[in-house]
């Protein structure tokens, strides 16, 4: 059971928008920065978002994120079939150190 | 462009120690500024942070694994190593090496992220 709670799955049609939530607490998300990772099938995770809402170079602006209080969200607009992947949030927990969400499987219908 | 490559035995017997090496190319672990991490993923499951180490020798571990884990650096080979002792079937997982970056943050706030990952290596614990 993960310290950070994500929905197990989300789905949407190509071209649509999807939102993935990441819920934590005052000991993790509320007082630390959040990052997001994309894991394509059979591949290693890849950094998608850091510093709550910053995109590394090469990540399209279809991917955006925000943080408010004890929760963070990842938005993906203009969905493409190539976006089908598992998505993980991550942050620091004052007791447990680095923690990840349980992951959300995105299906593009 | 930094590249990380994990290597080590794919099969380990129960009660023995698991040892993996991460070879780093495109960055020097001597340079500082990065934490070097091990993260694992049980089959079909999410990510679990194992621990990390900094060039000055400071290491930090997942409390649930701390008693069994040692992470070390070999600066001459530019490698990061993981040793996990007394393994059981529950340690069967894909093990990733990852570079972690950080920025100065407000007091009491941690601002870190994993910007580069190795491809991962599957380790099976079985007799």
Interface residues (C-beta under 8 A of the other chain):
Chain A: X2 X31 X32 X33 X35 X37 X43 X44 X45 X46 X47 X50 X51 X56 X88 X90 X91 X92 X95 X96 X97 X98 X99 X100 X101 X102 X103
Chain B: X37 X46 X47 X48 X49 X52 X60 X61 X62 X63 X96 X101 X103 X105 X108 X109 X110 X111 X112 X113 X114 X115 X116 X117 X118 X119 X120
